[in-house]
Amino acid sequence: MVVTPTFGYDEDAEDIVELSQSLGRPIFPVAYETRELGIVLMDDTERVFYLHETGSYFVAERPIEAFAKRLEGSRLRDAEDFFV
């Protein structure tokens, strides 16, 4: 994981905007994963999401939980469960 707020592909910005609108909250990139090229995103309440070519996922309520879950390989929840 690289802790740099950057995009992987041109269409990632559109996907981030779409996810933000669906969540009803602003989100911003905080890191990207080099193995899967997914983008780690955080909203204004510190919830962590993961944007991947296969979809968008909820990781955890707080960054430290998200880090631990990613290290242990926990299964991610679909971000749609958090749409407004």
N, C-alpha and C positions, 0 to 999 in steps of 0.2 A: 504494500500500500504506500502510495506517495501522498503526503499531506500538502497538496498544492491545489488550489481551486482553479481547475482548468477543465476544458472540454475535450473529449476524445474525437468526436465527429461533428460536422456542421449541423446535423439535425438534432444533436443533443440539446442545444439551447431551446428548440421548439418543444422537445419532450419535457424539459424541466418546467417551462411555462405551463404546459398542459397539466402536468402533475400538480403544480402549485395551485392552479385554478380548481382542479378537482378536490384538492385538500382544503381549499378555502383559506389558505395561509401562505405567506411568502416562504420560499425555500431557496437555498443557495448551496452551491457546490463547496465542499470542504476538502475533498481528497478524491483520488481515483485508484483503482486496483489494477496493478500491472498484469496479473495473471488472466483475469477475465475482461479487463478493460471497462469495468463498471465504474460508475460515478457515485460517490458517497455524498449525500445531501443532508442538510439539516434545516428544520423549520425554526420559526421564531420562539418556539417553546422548548427547543433542544431535542425534539424527536429526530431520529436518524432514519433516513430512507436510502435505498440503493437502486440506482437506475442501471439496468442491464439490457442487452439486446433482446432478452426474452420477456422483459416487462419491468414493472416498478414494484419494489418490495419495501415493507416496513421492517426495520432492523431492531430498534429499541427506543425506549422512552428517553434515555440519556446517553451521551457519548461514551461513557465508561462501560455501560452495559453493551453498547454496540461493539466496542472493541473486543470485549470478552467473548461475545457471541460469534464474532467473525473468527477469532482465534480457535475456538472450539468447534467450529463448523456447524453451528446450529442452523436448523432449517428456518428460512425466512418466511414471514407472512406476506400475503398479497397486499399491496398498498391500497387496493380498492376497498378493503375493510375499513379504511379511515377517510373515505371520500364523504364530503358533506352533501 
